[in-house]
Amino acid sequence: MGDIWQGFVEAIKLIFSFDPYVMKITLFTLYVCAIATSVGMLIGIPLGSLLALYRFRGRKFMVTLVNAGMGLPPVVVGLFVYMFLKRRGPLGFLGWLYTPTAIIIAEIVLAMPLIAGITMAAMQNVDPRLRLQSKSLGASEVRSTMTLLRETRLSLLAAVIAGFGGIISEVGAAMIVGGNLLVNNEPYTRTLTTATVQEIGQGNSTTAIALGIILLGITFLLVWILTSIQQGSLLSEPARVARSLFNRFRREPA
């Protein structure tokens, strides 16, 4: 138990000393997850809306794919992305294997079905009369869909939280397609999760604990921010203060 506590203390020192190795891996992880989550939103939200609102040939198959994709093992995703990006694969000519781009692609594949599936479920739970009413008032197809998206914004934030949480914590896909590489002592394809596995394998438990603490801290902080936005508590207080100041200045005589 003493060794664990000592390792924890040393890890805290490593974090607050802004160790370059730890900080670079942290920034790289945030960079990869931000791009993957953003692209997953751009694809997943429209796809989920399409599957929820329209009936067309092949829809049932696409819904099945999305639902299956929500439970895809990261290792399997990494394997298939690897097969496509390897030198003799269909996309091997791009030279993306063992690059940050390969990690981003794998994480998009993981995040997109989660976001699409939750979006689809949220849109299907909205009263269909709302869409009919907006269209009867002259709203276009796009405008009526945006109205539904606005009504389900809390669920959409939950979808984003799920997508982000699914990719920042995965290790298998990033390890397979990224290779966990350092180039000139820079974390070229090394994320917080893959670096933790690497450090444990090398017996550097202090660094591994530091990386784990940072990973937990980032996950908790970002999920807390998104949850606060979802519940309205993060935005309601500044809005309340702004209204109070505005009313005070309005009451003051010129």
C-alpha positions in Angstrom: 0.0 0.0 0.0 2.9 2.3 0.7 4.3 1.9 -2.8 0.9 2.8 -4.3 0.7 6.0 -2.1 4.3 6.9 -3.0 3.6 6.5 -6.6 0.5 8.6 -6.3 2.5 11.4 -4.6 5.2 11.3 -7.2 2.6 11.3 -10.0 1.1 14.5 -8.5 4.5 16.1 -8.5 5.0 15.1 -12.1 1.8 16.7 -13.1 2.3 20.0 -11.3 5.8 20.3 -12.6 4.4 20.3 -16.1 6.6 17.5 -17.2 7.0 18.0 -21.0 6.4 14.3 -21.9 3.2 14.2 -19.9 1.9 17.6 -21.2 2.6 16.7 -24.9 0.8 13.5 -24.6 -2.1 15.2 -22.9 -2.4 17.9 -25.6 -2.1 15.3 -28.4 -4.9 13.3 -26.9 -7.2 16.4 -26.6 -6.4 17.3 -30.2 -7.3 13.8 -31.5 -10.5 13.5 -29.4 -11.6 17.0 -30.3 -11.4 16.3 -34.1 -12.9 12.9 -33.8 -15.8 14.1 -31.7 -16.5 17.0 -34.0 -16.5 14.9 -37.1 -18.6 12.3 -35.4 -21.2 15.0 -34.6 -21.2 16.4 -38.1 -21.9 12.9 -39.5 -23.9 11.3 -36.6 -26.5 14.0 -35.9 -27.7 14.3 -39.5 -27.6 10.6 -40.0 -29.6 10.0 -36.8 -32.1 12.6 -37.8 -32.5 11.1 -41.3 -33.1 7.6 -39.9 -35.6 9.0 -37.3 -37.7 11.2 -39.6 -37.8 9.5 -43.0 -38.7 6.1 -44.4 -36.8 4.8 -47.4 -35.4 1.6 -48.8 -32.5 0.2 -46.8 -33.4 2.2 -43.7 -33.9 -0.9 -41.5 -30.5 -2.1 -42.5 -28.9 1.2 -41.7 -30.6 1.4 -38.3 -29.2 -2.1 -37.6 -25.7 -1.0 -38.6 -26.0 2.1 -36.3 -27.3 0.0 -33.4 -24.6 -2.6 -33.9 -22.0 0.1 -34.2 -22.9 1.5 -30.7 -21.4 -1.7 -29.2 -18.4 -2.2 -31.5 -15.3 -3.4 -29.7 -12.5 -0.8 -30.3 -10.0 -3.6 -31.1 -12.3 -4.8 -34.0 -12.6 -1.2 -35.3 -8.8 -0.8 -35.1 -8.4 -4.1 -37.0 -10.6 -3.1 -39.9 -9.2 0.4 -40.2 -5.8 -1.2 -40.2 -6.8 -3.6 -43.0 -8.0 -0.6 -45.1 -4.9 1.6 -44.4 -2.1 -1.0 -44.6 0.2 -0.8 -47.6 -1.7 -3.5 -49.6 -5.1 -2.3 -48.4 -7.6 -0.3 -50.5 -6.4 3.0 -49.0 -2.8 2.0 -48.5 -1.6 4.5 -51.1 -2.6 7.4 -48.7 0.2 6.4 -46.3 -2.0 7.1 -43.2 -1.2 4.0 -41.2 0.7 4.8 -38.0 -0.2 8.4 -38.2 -2.5 10.7 -36.1 -4.9 10.6 -39.1 -5.3 6.8 -38.6 -6.2 7.3 -35.0 -8.7 10.0 -35.8 -10.4 7.8 -38.4 -10.7 4.9 -36.0 -12.1 7.1 -33.3 -14.6 8.7 -35.7 -15.8 5.2 -36.5 -16.3 4.6 -32.7 -17.9 7.9 -31.9 -20.3 8.3 -34.9 -22.6 5.4 -34.2 -23.0 6.4 -30.6 -24.0 9.9 -31.6 -26.2 8.8 -34.4 -28.0 6.2 -32.3 -28.8 8.5 -29.4 -29.8 11.2 -31.8 -32.2 8.8 -33.6 -33.7 7.7 -30.4 -34.2 11.3 -29.2 -35.8 12.4 -32.5 -38.2 9.5 -32.5 -39.4 10.4 -29.0 -40.5 13.9 -30.0 -44.2 14.3 -30.6 -44.6 14.0 -34.4 -47.3 16.7 -34.3 -44.6 19.3 -33.6 -43.0 18.7 -37.0 -46.4 18.7 -38.8 -47.4 21.9 -37.0 -44.2 23.7 -38.0 -44.6 22.6 -41.7 -48.3 23.7 -41.6 -47.0 27.2 -40.5 -44.9 27.3 -43.7 -41.6 26.0 -42.4 -39.4 24.3 -44.9 -38.2 20.7 -44.5 -34.9 21.9 -43.2 -36.5 24.5 -40.9 -38.9 21.9 -39.4 -36.0 19.5 -38.8 -34.0 22.2 -37.1 -37.0 22.8 -34.8 -36.9 19.2 -33.8 -33.2 19.3 -33.2 -33.7 22.4 -31.0 -36.3 20.5 -29.0 -33.9 17.5 -28.5 -30.8 19.6 -27.7 -30.4 18.1 -24.3 -30.4 14.6 -25.7 -27.9 15.7 -28.4 -25.5 16.9 -25.7 -25.9 13.5 -24.1 -25.0 12.0 -27.5 -21.8 14.1 -27.6 -20.9 13.1 -24.1 -21.3 9.5 -25.0 -19.2 9.9 -28.1 -16.4 11.7 -26.4 -16.4 9.3 -23.5 -16.2 6.4 -25.9 -13.1 7.6 -27.7 -11.0 9.2 -25.0 -11.0 6.0 -22.9 -10.3 3.5 -25.7 -6.9 2.0 -26.2 -7.2 -1.0 -28.6 -7.9 0.9 -31.9 -5.4 3.6 -31.2 -2.7 1.1 -30.4 -3.4 -1.0 -33.6 -3.6 1.9 -36.2 -1.3 4.4 -34.4 1.5 2.1 -33.2 2.0 4.2 -30.0 5.0 5.9 -31.6 7.4 8.6 -30.4 9.3 10.6 -33.0 12.2 12.7 -31.8 10.8 12.2 -28.2 7.5 13.7 -29.4 4.2 11.8 -28.9 3.5 11.3 -32.6 0.8 8.7 -32.2 0.9 8.2 -28.4 -2.3 9.0 -26.5 -2.9 9.0 -22.7 -4.4 5.5 -22.8 -1.7 3.9 -25.0 1.0 5.7 -23.1 -0.3 4.4 -19.8 -0.2 0.8 -21.2 3.4 1.5 -22.4 4.6 2.9 -19.1 3.1 0.0 -17.1 4.8 -2.4 -19.4 8.1 -0.7 -18.8 7.6 -0.6 -15.1 7.2 3.2 -14.9 4.3 3.1 -12.5 4.7 6.8 -11.4 4.3 8.1 -15.0 1.5 5.7 -15.6 -0.4 6.9 -12.5 0.2 10.5 -13.6 -1.2 9.8 -17.0 -4.2 8.0 -15.5 -4.9 10.9 -13.1 -4.8 13.3 -16.1 -7.1 11.1 -18.1 -9.6 10.9 -15.3 -9.4 14.6 -14.7 -9.9 15.6 -18.3 -12.9 13.2 -18.7 -14.5 14.4 -15.5 -14.0 18.1 -16.3 -15.3 18.0 -19.9 -18.2 15.7 -19.1 -19.0 18.1 -16.2 -19.0 21.1 -18.5 -21.2 19.3 -21.1 -23.6 18.1 -18.4 -23.8 21.6 -16.9 -24.6 23.0 -20.3 -27.2 20.2 -20.8 -28.8 20.9 -17.4 -28.6 24.7 -17.9 -26.7 25.4 -14.7 -23.5 26.5 -16.5 -25.3 29.2 -18.5 -28.1 30.2 -16.2 -25.9 31.9 -13.6 -24.1 34.2 -16.1 -27.4 35.0 -17.7 -28.9 35.8 -14.3 -26.0 38.1 -13.5 -26.3 39.8 -16.9 -30.0 40.4 -16.4 -29.4 41.8 -12.9 -26.8 44.3 -14.1 -29.0 45.3 -17.1 -32.0 46.0 -14.8 -29.8 47.9 -12.4 -28.4 50.2 -15.0 -31.8 50.7 -16.5 -33.2 51.8 -13.2 -30.4 54.3 -12.5 -31.3 57.9 -13.5 -29.4 59.4 -16.4 
